[in-house]
């Protein structure tokens, strides 16, 4: 359960007992907020390979909040099994929302805390531009 604590007129802090529970609650809020978007091109985890303690994930489609939450749950499972370095092929991803960007940043941060790294491959079009605009390409390693 998450408790939102108001610390000033403009700032609130969310304190959560469990990361996964918080993810579920935030996902539900975001799904309700995004219902007006209409039908989506569904994100698909096309392939997952594990070799030499590295996890390779191929994604395709559009990454909206619902999809990003599923990706996050999958990566939390990887972290739970001791994996800390990830290569994510996003060459077939044509859209990512702010929740998806937050998930990638969380994965990057958790990887770094555990001595690993997140590397993204194949960003293109609108997704690549978004990473540049918000300067996430300066934080997360982007491969061609």
C-alpha positions as CSV (number, residue, x, y, z in Angstrom):
1,X,0.0,0.0,0.0
2,X,1.2,3.5,-0.8
3,X,0.7,6.5,1.4
4,X,0.9,9.9,-0.2
5,X,2.1,12.5,2.2
6,X,1.7,16.2,1.4
7,X,4.9,18.1,2.3
8,X,4.0,21.5,0.8
9,X,1.3,22.9,-1.4
10,X,3.1,21.7,-4.5
11,X,5.0,18.6,-3.3
12,X,3.8,15.2,-2.3
13,X,5.9,12.1,-1.4
14,X,4.6,8.6,-2.0
15,X,5.8,6.0,0.5
16,X,5.3,2.4,-0.4
17,X,5.8,-0.8,1.5
18,X,6.4,-2.9,-1.6
19,X,7.8,-1.9,-5.0
20,X,5.6,-4.3,-6.9
21,X,2.5,-3.2,-5.1
22,X,3.3,0.4,-5.9
23,X,3.8,-0.5,-9.6
24,X,0.4,-2.2,-9.6
25,X,-1.3,0.8,-8.0
26,X,0.4,3.3,-10.3
27,X,-0.3,1.1,-13.4
28,X,-4.0,1.1,-12.5
29,X,-4.1,4.8,-12.1
30,X,-2.2,5.3,-15.4
31,X,-4.5,2.8,-17.3
32,X,-7.6,4.8,-16.2
33,X,-5.9,8.1,-17.2
34,X,-4.9,6.7,-20.6
35,X,-8.3,5.1,-21.6
36,X,-8.9,8.0,-23.9
37,X,-6.0,7.0,-26.2
38,X,-8.0,4.4,-28.0
39,X,-6.7,1.1,-29.4
40,X,-2.9,0.6,-29.3
41,X,-0.4,-1.3,-31.2
42,X,0.5,-3.8,-28.5
43,X,4.0,-4.1,-27.2
44,X,5.5,-7.6,-27.5
45,X,8.5,-9.1,-25.8
46,X,9.6,-11.0,-28.9
47,X,12.5,-12.8,-27.4
48,X,14.5,-13.3,-24.2
49,X,18.0,-14.9,-24.2
50,X,20.3,-15.3,-21.3
51,X,24.0,-15.9,-21.9
52,X,27.1,-15.2,-19.8
53,X,25.0,-13.6,-17.0
54,X,23.7,-11.1,-19.6
55,X,20.0,-10.8,-20.4
56,X,19.1,-10.0,-24.0
57,X,15.5,-8.8,-24.6
58,X,13.9,-7.9,-27.9
59,X,10.9,-5.6,-27.8
60,X,8.5,-4.5,-30.5
61,X,5.4,-2.3,-30.9
62,X,4.3,0.6,-28.8
63,X,5.1,0.8,-25.1
64,X,2.3,2.2,-23.1
65,X,1.8,2.1,-19.4
66,X,0.3,-1.3,-19.3
67,X,3.1,-2.8,-21.3
68,X,5.8,-0.9,-19.4
69,X,4.5,-2.3,-16.1
70,X,4.8,-5.9,-17.5
71,X,8.3,-5.2,-18.7
72,X,9.2,-3.8,-15.2
73,X,7.7,-6.9,-13.5
74,X,9.8,-9.1,-15.9
75,X,13.0,-7.2,-15.0
76,X,12.3,-7.3,-11.3
77,X,12.2,-11.0,-11.7
78,X,15.5,-10.9,-13.5
79,X,17.0,-8.9,-10.7
80,X,15.6,-11.4,-8.2
81,X,17.5,-14.1,-10.0
82,X,20.8,-12.2,-9.7
83,X,21.0,-10.7,-13.2
84,X,22.3,-7.2,-13.4
85,X,23.3,-6.5,-17.0
86,X,20.8,-6.1,-19.8
87,X,20.8,-5.5,-23.6
88,X,17.4,-4.4,-24.9
89,X,16.8,-4.3,-28.6
90,X,14.2,-1.6,-29.3
91,X,14.6,-1.5,-33.1
92,X,11.0,-2.5,-33.6
93,X,9.6,-0.1,-30.9
94,X,7.7,2.8,-32.6
95,X,6.4,4.5,-29.5
96,X,7.1,4.8,-25.7
97,X,5.2,6.9,-23.2
98,X,6.5,8.6,-20.1
99,X,5.8,5.6,-17.9
100,X,7.8,3.4,-20.2
101,X,10.7,5.9,-20.0
102,X,10.5,5.8,-16.2
103,X,10.6,2.0,-16.3
104,X,13.8,2.1,-18.4
105,X,15.4,4.6,-16.1
106,X,14.4,2.4,-13.1
107,X,16.0,-0.6,-14.7
108,X,19.1,1.4,-15.5
109,X,19.4,2.7,-11.9
110,X,18.8,-0.7,-10.4
111,X,21.4,-2.3,-12.7
112,X,24.0,0.4,-11.8
113,X,23.3,-0.1,-8.1
114,X,24.0,-3.9,-8.5
115,X,27.2,-3.3,-10.6
116,X,25.6,-4.0,-13.9
117,X,24.4,-1.9,-16.9
118,X,21.4,-1.4,-19.2
119,X,22.2,-1.0,-22.9
120,X,19.6,-0.1,-25.4
121,X,20.0,-0.9,-29.1
122,X,18.3,0.2,-32.2
123,X,16.4,3.3,-31.1
124,X,14.8,4.9,-34.2
125,X,12.5,7.7,-35.2
126,X,10.2,9.2,-32.6
127,X,11.7,7.0,-29.8
128,X,15.3,8.1,-30.6
129,X,14.3,11.8,-30.7
130,X,12.5,11.5,-27.4
131,X,15.6,10.1,-25.8
132,X,17.6,13.0,-27.2
133,X,15.1,15.7,-26.1
134,X,15.0,14.5,-22.5
135,X,18.7,13.7,-22.6
136,X,18.2,10.1,-21.5
137,X,20.7,9.2,-24.2
138,X,23.3,10.8,-21.9
139,X,22.4,8.6,-19.0
140,X,21.6,5.2,-20.6
141,X,24.1,3.7,-23.0
142,X,22.6,3.6,-26.5
143,X,24.1,1.2,-29.1
144,X,23.5,1.6,-32.9
